[in-house]
């Protein structure tokens, strides 16, 4: 027998990861228009924002920016 809660949790995280990736890409490329070599200061509050912040940092590196805190 399988645990439905665990399966649901894994699926939910996958869906949220996709949303977080899309939002981070939109924020970095469109809203902030981060360019290669540009320094980007990030500030966040609370543990619930950590997955989005991590993805934003990855996106900044991907476009050639330099995140710092």
C-alpha positions as CSV (number, residue, x, y, z in Angstrom):
1,X,0.0,0.0,0.0
2,X,1.2,3.5,-0.7
3,X,0.9,6.7,1.2
4,X,-1.2,9.2,-0.7
5,X,0.0,12.2,1.3
6,X,3.6,11.6,0.3
7,X,2.7,11.2,-3.4
8,X,0.6,14.3,-3.3
9,X,3.4,16.2,-1.6
10,X,5.9,15.2,-4.2
11,X,3.6,16.2,-7.0
12,X,2.7,19.5,-5.3
13,X,6.4,20.5,-5.0
14,X,7.0,19.7,-8.6
15,X,4.1,22.0,-9.7
16,X,5.3,24.7,-7.3
17,X,8.9,24.4,-8.6
18,X,7.7,25.0,-12.1
19,X,5.8,28.1,-11.0
20,X,8.7,29.4,-9.0
21,X,11.0,28.9,-12.0
22,X,8.7,30.8,-14.3
23,X,8.3,33.6,-11.8
24,X,12.0,33.9,-11.1
25,X,12.8,34.0,-14.9
26,X,10.1,36.7,-15.4
27,X,11.4,38.8,-12.5
28,X,15.0,38.6,-13.6
29,X,14.6,38.9,-17.4
30,X,11.6,41.2,-17.7
31,X,10.9,43.1,-14.5
32,X,14.5,43.8,-13.5
33,X,16.1,43.3,-17.0
34,X,19.3,42.0,-15.4
35,X,22.3,42.4,-17.8
36,X,25.6,40.5,-17.8
37,X,28.0,41.8,-15.2
38,X,25.3,43.7,-13.4
39,X,25.3,43.5,-9.5
40,X,21.9,42.6,-8.0
41,X,21.1,43.1,-4.3
42,X,18.6,40.6,-2.9
43,X,16.8,40.9,0.4
44,X,14.1,38.6,1.7
45,X,12.2,37.8,4.9
46,X,10.9,34.5,6.1
47,X,11.5,30.9,5.3
48,X,8.6,30.6,3.0
49,X,10.3,32.9,0.4
50,X,13.5,30.8,0.3
51,X,12.7,28.6,-2.7
52,X,11.8,31.7,-4.8
53,X,15.0,33.6,-3.7
54,X,17.2,30.6,-4.5
55,X,15.6,30.3,-8.0
56,X,16.0,34.1,-8.5
57,X,19.7,33.8,-7.7
58,X,20.1,30.9,-10.2
59,X,18.4,33.0,-12.8
60,X,20.7,36.0,-12.1
61,X,23.7,33.8,-12.6
62,X,22.2,32.3,-15.7
63,X,21.9,35.7,-17.4
64,X,25.4,36.7,-16.3
65,X,24.5,38.9,-13.4
66,X,26.2,38.9,-10.0
67,X,23.9,38.4,-7.0
68,X,25.1,39.6,-3.6
69,X,23.6,40.2,-0.1
